Amino acid sequence: MSQYTMKVPDIGEGVVEVEIVEWLVQAGDTVSEDQHIVDVMTDKATVEITSPVSGLVISASGKPGDMLPVGSEMIVFEAEGTIDQPGDETPAPVEETTRSVPEVDTDDETITTSADSLQPKVARIDSDSTLKPVQVLAAPAVRRRAREAHVELARVKATGRGGRVTLDDLDLHIVSGHDFPSAHPKVKRSGSREVKVIGLRRLIAEKLALSSRSIAHFTYIEEVDVTELESLRQYMNANRNDDQPKLTYMSFFMLALSRLLLDFPQCNAHFDDGAGIVTQYDAIHIGIATQTANGLMVPVVKHAESMDLWELANNANRVSEGARNNTAVKDELTGSTITITSLGALGGLASTPVINHPEVAIIGVNKTLERPVIKDGQIVSRLMLNLSSSFDHRVVDGYDAARFIQAFKGMLEHPATIFI
């Protein structure tokens, strides 16, 4: 047996420190080589770090929410066999986009271990993996939810990639009543719990607080008749080629914005309030607010102005999926000039979306409902949705915001104009 100290690995891309999100082991635990031992946060990427050795955990540095510098002591093992301790230099950079950990061949009786092979492996959460699991695979948000609900993840049927338990899997398990009696006892409850805001949730909280604190929000709500748009969408989906993606409303919204923003450059901009400078962009980079297992993220479709409807649909699917399974690279999560946010069927009748600082506009899409409306003097059934959009009132006048949304409404109600 020999003592081995693992240091915080260099995740790359200029990262100088990481935030501890969740320790999966503690002092006294026995771990195997390549076992997932801790989740850390860097910028907006949550990554898994695995053990470089097999042995006993002696100590671990930092609690969830603590920041550890790259190269500092992270965890100390009593390792099996004789292992050379790497030098004091900062660990070699680890590619953040690593998606799986190689499976360990435990049938080999002779394993040669060198210091170069002891770098901890890092993998993004919710990525494809061929690793033979030594424990239940789940993102930190799923683990927290399971703890709060007193559910053993090993009892949950996993449908996620690589055998991972997703939030949907956990919710289905809970509502099915597998871990609970058929009737709730009539007892009074007491007590409370404190939940530390860490990781992606901390970053979201900081950015939303900055946006609310520094931006004078002006929200404008308008209803839109999307009956014709829905008819066109269904027709195009029914006649698409096998290599073309299924079209959603988002594809049409993005195409309409890419045309419309040429006439409303003040809405496709960033405002540096410290310098007092508004930067209006010719390129249209559309952020798509996306709910993931780790929190709200905004993947970006770059240069929407250069794409047709199908290209927009393909790219929106690609970056959104990348955000959900944590395989998106940093460039796909930054640089938006305007954002669309939608909760789909949960969208409600209206909302007050918070602007994605330092942008100056956000388009909020509410749920679609079939409602009776008066058209040409007759009461008819139409498919309606509301747009709830916010603007930075310091640099976008209410009149310009209203004109912008009215023009957007016109294109959606007469979808042929989107293609002109």
Beta strands, then each sheet from edge to edge (+ up, - down):
strand 1: 2-7
strand 2: 17-23
strand 3: 30-31
strand 4: 36-42
strand 5: 45-50
strand 6: 55-60
strand 7: 67-69
strand 8: 73-79
strand 9: 122-124
strand 10: 137-138
strand 11: 164-165
strand 12: 217-225
strand 13: 269-272
strand 14: 277-280
strand 15: 286-288
strand 16: 290-292
strand 17: 295-297
strand 18: 300-301
strand 19: 338-342
strand 20: 361-375
strand 21: 378-392
sheet 1: 1+ 8- 6+ 3-
sheet 2: 7+ 2- 4+ 5- 9+
sheet 3: 10+ 11+
sheet 4: 12+ 21- 20+ 19+ 15+ 18-
sheet 5: 13+ 14-
sheet 6: 16+ 17-
end
